[in-house]
């Protein structure tokens, strides 16, 4: 409908605003799509196939609405900017996102190696995963001492640094036959935007809930742990990691978007503002 309105009426400011509002609404609907994607990557089934499909369609709709809202922009020329590192403040946020995952990954690897953390042993945690329907891939990696979520955290950190370092714009030498080629902008931006839109609000809301649970107004359920205190410790480690990393990912994605724009697009932007 948005595209039809643009064709009939042209992309007027009011219509552009409505398109961005619809884009934001679709993005909210697609919230937690990343969790479903990770679940499928680990060979597990999602809670609701209909819900997962609805989130995927909402994500596609958000992209199409954003493209329609920007459809009056003239295409940029072939000129591209030289690869560059993000500003120091952006790289500082990348360090924060990286370090936030260290306690989380350490906790997961302690369990995967058979150790005990927050009152629960690795054997107990493996039994919990199996009881909750973990896939054979997940359980096999756990039996090898490799926690899949820790591995995904490492991939997330790799993505984060690819957004702030020059090698995220041009394939480096260690990529063999790809080296020297330009990295397609959407290759890092698509997972970065999806991850930021999911993890940042999830982590921030989770931190807020844990703060209330720590202060006393709400009660922390113990879940699979032996006490509410143990669940609270694990909750803080996880939610702080998701919140800080999600925010850092959003900052890095914005920086990458700006640094990887074609030079002519940047020139036109400045000429409009002058």
C-alpha positions in Angstrom: 0.0 0.0 0.0 2.9 2.3 0.8 4.4 1.9 -2.7 1.0 2.5 -4.3 0.5 5.7 -2.3 4.0 6.9 -3.4 3.1 6.1 -7.1 -0.2 8.0 -6.8 0.8 11.0 -4.7 4.6 11.1 -4.9 6.8 10.9 -1.8 5.6 13.9 0.1 7.0 14.7 3.6 3.9 13.5 5.4 3.8 10.3 3.5 7.6 9.8 4.1 6.9 10.2 7.8 4.1 7.6 7.7 6.4 5.2 5.9 9.0 5.6 8.6 6.4 5.1 11.3 5.2 1.9 9.6 8.8 0.8 9.2 9.4 1.2 13.0 6.2 -0.7 13.7 7.3 -3.5 11.5 10.7 -3.5 13.1 9.1 -3.9 16.6 7.0 -6.8 15.3 10.2 -8.5 14.1 11.7 -8.2 17.6 13.3 -11.5 18.8 13.6 -12.8 15.2 17.4 -13.2 15.9 16.5 -15.6 18.7 14.5 -17.7 16.3 17.4 -17.6 13.8 19.9 -18.7 16.4 17.6 -21.5 17.5 17.3 -22.8 14.0 21.0 -22.6 13.5 21.5 -24.9 16.5 19.1 -27.4 15.0 16.3 -26.8 17.4 12.6 -26.0 16.6 11.1 -22.6 17.3 8.2 -22.2 19.8 5.8 -21.2 17.1 6.4 -21.5 13.3 3.6 -19.0 12.6 5.1 -16.5 15.0 8.6 -17.0 13.4 7.2 -16.5 9.9 5.3 -13.4 11.0 8.6 -11.9 12.4 10.5 -12.8 9.2 7.8 -11.1 7.1 7.8 -8.1 9.4 11.6 -7.8 9.0 11.2 -7.9 5.2 8.4 -5.4 5.3 10.6 -3.0 7.4 13.4 -3.2 4.8 10.9 -2.5 1.9 9.3 0.4 3.8 12.7 1.9 4.5 13.7 1.5 0.8 10.4 3.1 -0.3 10.9 6.1 2.1 14.3 6.7 0.6 13.2 5.9 -3.0 13.4 9.6 -4.1 17.1 9.7 -3.4 19.1 9.8 -6.6 21.4 6.7 -6.9 25.0 7.4 -6.0 27.7 7.1 -8.6 30.3 4.4 -8.7 32.9 6.2 -6.6 33.6 4.6 -3.3 35.4 5.8 -0.2 38.7 4.3 0.9 38.4 1.8 3.8 38.7 3.5 7.1 38.6 2.7 10.8 35.8 4.0 13.0 36.4 7.1 15.2 38.0 6.4 18.6 34.7 6.7 20.5 33.1 4.1 18.3 36.0 1.8 18.8 35.8 2.4 22.5 32.1 1.2 22.4 33.3 -1.9 20.5 35.7 -2.6 23.3 32.9 -2.3 25.8 30.7 -4.7 23.8 33.6 -7.2 23.6 34.5 -7.1 27.3 30.8 -7.3 28.2 30.7 -10.8 26.7 33.8 -12.1 28.6 32.0 -13.0 31.8 29.2 -14.6 29.8 31.5 -16.7 27.6 33.5 -17.7 30.7 30.4 -18.8 32.6 29.2 -20.9 29.6 32.6 -22.5 29.1 32.8 -23.4 32.8 29.6 -25.3 32.5 30.6 -26.9 29.1 33.9 -28.1 30.7 32.0 -29.8 33.6 32.7 -27.1 36.2 30.3 -25.5 38.6 29.0 -21.9 38.6 26.2 -20.2 40.5 25.5 -23.4 42.4 24.9 -25.6 39.3 27.3 -28.1 37.7 28.0 -28.7 34.1 26.3 -32.0 34.3 23.1 -30.5 35.7 23.2 -27.7 33.0 23.5 -30.3 30.3 20.6 -32.2 31.7 18.6 -29.0 31.8 19.4 -28.4 28.1 18.4 -31.9 27.2 15.1 -31.6 29.2 14.3 -28.3 27.5 14.6 -29.9 24.0 18.2 -28.9 23.0 19.2 -30.3 19.6 21.7 -33.1 19.0 24.1 -30.5 17.6 23.9 -28.4 20.8 24.4 -31.4 23.1 27.3 -32.8 21.0 29.1 -29.5 21.2 28.5 -29.3 24.9 29.9 -32.8 25.4 33.0 -31.6 23.6 33.4 -28.7 26.0 32.2 -26.1 23.5 29.2 -24.1 24.4 27.3 -23.1 21.2 26.2 -19.7 22.7 29.8 -18.9 23.6 30.8 -19.6 20.0 28.0 -17.4 18.8 29.2 -14.7 21.1 32.6 -15.0 19.5 31.1 -14.6 16.1 29.2 -11.5 17.4 32.4 -9.9 18.5 34.0 -10.7 15.2 31.1 -8.9 13.5 31.4 -6.0 15.8 35.1 -5.4 15.0 34.5 -5.9 11.3 32.2 -2.9 11.5 34.8 -0.6 13.1 38.0 -1.8 11.3 39.0 -1.3 7.7 39.0 -5.0 7.0 35.3 -4.9 7.4 35.0 -2.9 4.1 37.6 -4.7 2.0 38.3 -8.4 2.4 41.7 -8.9 4.0 44.6 -11.2 2.8 43.6 -14.1 5.0 40.3 -14.5 3.0 42.3 -16.0 0.2 40.5 -15.6 -3.2 38.3 -12.8 -1.8 41.1 -10.6 -0.7 41.1 -7.1 -2.0 37.5 -7.2 -3.1 35.0 -4.8 -1.7 32.7 -6.2 1.1 29.0 -5.8 0.1 27.6 -3.3 2.5 24.6 -5.4 3.5 26.8 -8.4 4.3 27.8 -7.0 7.8 25.0 -4.5 8.1 22.1 -6.9 7.8 23.1 -9.1 10.8 24.3 -6.1 12.7 21.0 -4.3 12.4 19.0 -7.4 13.2 21.3 -8.1 16.2 21.1 -4.6 17.5 17.3 -4.4 17.2 17.0 -7.6 19.1 19.7 -7.7 21.7 19.8 -4.0 22.8 16.1 -3.7 23.9 16.1 -7.3 25.2 19.1 -6.6 27.3 18.1 -3.1 28.5 14.6 -4.4 29.6 16.2 -7.4 31.2 18.7 -5.2 33.2 15.7 -3.1 34.3 13.9 -6.2 35.6 17.0 -7.5 37.3 17.5 -4.1 39.0 14.0 -4.3 40.4 14.6 -7.9 41.5 17.8 -7.0 43.2 16.2 -4.0 45.0 13.2 -6.1 46.1 10.0 -4.8 44.4 9.8 -8.0 42.3 10.8 -11.6 42.9 13.3 -13.4 40.8 12.1 -16.8 39.8 14.8 -19.5 40.4 13.9 -21.5 37.2 16.4 -24.3 36.8 18.8 -23.0 39.5 18.9 -24.0 43.1 18.0 -20.5 44.4 16.8 -17.1 43.3 20.1 -15.6 44.2 21.9 -18.0 41.8 19.4 -17.1 39.0 20.0 -13.5 39.7 23.8 -13.8 39.3 23.4 -15.6 36.0 20.7 -13.1 34.8 23.0 -10.1 35.5 25.9 -11.7 33.5 23.7 -12.5 30.6 21.6 -9.3 30.4 24.5 -6.9 30.9 26.3 -8.7 28.0 23.3 -8.4 25.7 22.5 -4.8 26.6 26.1 -3.5 26.2 26.8 -5.5 23.1 23.5 -4.6 21.5 24.1 -0.9 22.0 27.7 -1.2 20.8 26.5 -3.0 17.8 24.0 -0.3 16.9 26.8 2.4 17.3 29.2 0.4 15.1 26.5 -0.3 12.5 25.7 3.4 12.2 29.4 4.3 11.9 29.9 1.6 9.2 26.9 2.9 7.3 28.3 6.4 7.2 31.9 5.3 6.4 31.0 2.9 3.6 28.7 5.3 1.7 29.8 6.2 -1.9 31.7 9.5 -2.0 29.2 11.2 -4.3 26.4 10.4 -1.9 28.4 12.2 0.8 29.0 15.1 -1.4 25.3 15.5 -2.3 24.4 15.4 1.4 26.8 18.2 2.2 25.6 20.2 -0.8 22.0 20.0 0.4 23.0 21.2 3.8 25.1 24.1 2.6 
